[in-house]
Amino acid sequence: MTAEDTLRVIHDWYGMRGDWTRVPELAGPEYIRHEPAGTRTVTGEQVREELNARGYTIQWEYTAFAEGDIAFVTWVARNTPQGDMSGVQAYRVAGGKLVETWISAIAPVAWPRPAPIGPGDPDANKRLLRRWYEEVHEQRRFAELTPQFCAPVFTLHDATGSLDVTAEEHGQRLADAVAARDAREGRTPLVAGYRAFSAGDRIGVIATAPGSGPYVQAWRVENGKFVETWWAGFAQASW
């Protein structure tokens, strides 16, 4: 399946605008959902009934990219009955339908509308991410190396909102968080495994952090450095 085919399904899904009769056309027959509370398998009809029971329609603001049959969506939903929400979600498409999705957490805030996908080098993005995990994360060299991997001004979108920090500040925040984690749990790998997908200036991962849980995260890359990231948090259960 091409990225264009995958994105066509994604755009149809996010464009339903409350017409839930189309859900079985776009998802299933079995739809594996890796969610914050764990993994469940549902049918397209079950998803349709869940959406009908919700009783309201979300007007999505989103940006999507795809590599092959995997798509990443950074979305924002404003003024829902539960308040503002934002998230990063990955999908797998087969046979013209959604058959699997991953979402680790939902941020209770409204991130700025994600910028359109820009030009970039997907292979270089993957090399950058691999080095970020191997050289910075696993060697705990956050304060030292983050300025080499992140732009001078780096934008974070997380569960607390959106924040611009310097690369040095970002490195120190990560160093402090990992030091606290190592003190609690001992020094173990920060990433047990991940899958990376990239298109244009974006790269996304489905990953697992031992002791913390699985997560979905996306970055924007510019001039060979990370300039922006979207991450809502860890899932509460293993997938």
Secondary structure, DSSP 4 states (H G I P E B T S, - for coil): --HHHHHHHHHHHHT-TT-GGGHHHHEEEEEEEEETTEEEEEEHHHHHHHHHHH-----EEEEEEEETTEEEEEEEEEEETTEEEEEEEEEEEETTEEEEEE----BSS-PPPPPPP----HHHHHHHHHHIIIIIITTT-HHHHHHHHEEEEEEEEETTEEEEEEHHHHHHHHHHHHHHHHHHH-S--S-SEEEEEEETTEEEEEEEETTTEEEEEEEEEETTEEEEEE-----SS--
